[in-house]
Amino acid sequence: MGEKFTIGIEEEYQIVDPVTRDLTSSAEMIFEPAHKLLGDQVKPEMHQCMLEVATGVCATAKDARKDLFNLRKTLIELAREKDLAIVAASTHPFGCWTGQKITDAEHYTKLVEDMQMLSRSLLIFGFHTHVQIEDREVALQIMNAARYFLPHLLALSTSSPFWRGIETGLKSYRCEIFKKYPRTEIPDYFNSLSEYQNYLNLLLKTNCIDSPKKIWWDLRMHPIYPTIEFRICDIPTRAEDTIALAALMQAIVVKLYKLIKSNLGFRLYRRLLIQENKWRALRYGLDGKLIDFGKEEEVPVADLVLEILAFVDDVVDDLGSREEVNQIHRILKEKTSADRQIKIFRETGDLKKVVDYLIQETAMDCASAPAVLTEA
């Protein structure tokens, strides 16, 4: 097809004290030994209660699975050696940003200086997937079309129903925290690559941004790598869910690429309409309904997800990701981390029990994976 469609996955993890179950600014205790084993695949984040990992450039979802499972397993084991724990969820059930230290690095210092309390309070944890597209003109067309699927992907990933000890009533409170930042949320579509570039140039020229990396949309063409970056999702607590979603994102990109190359279009919707579906996804998750804009009616999320699976069905075998994409059916059946967190809290009334669940399920899929530890 002329494109390789390689994928890369980034996940941000919470560092938790397994006794208090609270967040702890202890990244430095894990980072140094982790960096020796994993090199630049692990890096600190703005808050010292967080570490980020990134897979390598992976040809298939199966390759990404091996890499991600090893990254999770390695950090979990290193954290355990320091009497700490790793959690994959987009908010901590009761942790508070006010007690967390900021990493002493120029990049983060400048972010805090620019954004002030918005940066200091941005104690959320994400999951991003990159899909390689070398042709930037085609990448823009794919980005325009792929925006439609973002709320569906969010609904499949929700893991942030609590904030500072409160059950928020939302399945993804992370989205509401992050939208306080400028240049976030669903992007509008662009008619051409030159129109998109003119937009970037205007922001740079007028000192709105000093780098295109400060555009934090839910889907963007990466400013450095030749990729489309999906940023809409909460981080799944189960590693298998992360891989299933990454495989689905890759399949969506490839399907849209095939349509474009066949001179077939995909209807583009304005940001304002897609934003309505995003609200429904972050509020209700898989229990809600999204708008089918073509039919102009509400449809259960699960039904629309099944439509997406049918839409990409003709490309998943070529990508070798049938098994991974089929895991979406399991997510529809077992629901998301947010649903399970809420269930545990309503049964026990104890948010510490929710943290215990998160620690256990973060490690569950990759616990038996063989560690591949090599000095970087």
Secondary structure, DSSP 8 states (H G I E B T S, - for coil): ------EEEEEEEEEE-TTT-SB---HHHHHHHHHHHHGGGEEE-SBTTEEEEE---BSSHHHHHHHHHHHHHHHHHHHHHTT-EEE--SS-SS--GGG--B---HHHHHHHHHHTHHHHT----BEEEEEE---HHHHHHHHHHHGGGHHHHHHTT--B-EETTEE-S-SBHHHHHHTTSSS-S-----SSHHHHHHHHHHHHHTTS-SSGGG---SEEE-SSSSEEEE---B--SSHHHHHHHHHHHHHHHHHHHHHHHTT-------HHHHHHHHHHHHHHGGGSEEEETTTTEEEEHHHHHHHHHHHHHHHHHHHT-HHHHHHHHHHHHH--HHHHHHHHHHHH--HHHHHHHHHHHHHHTTTTS-------
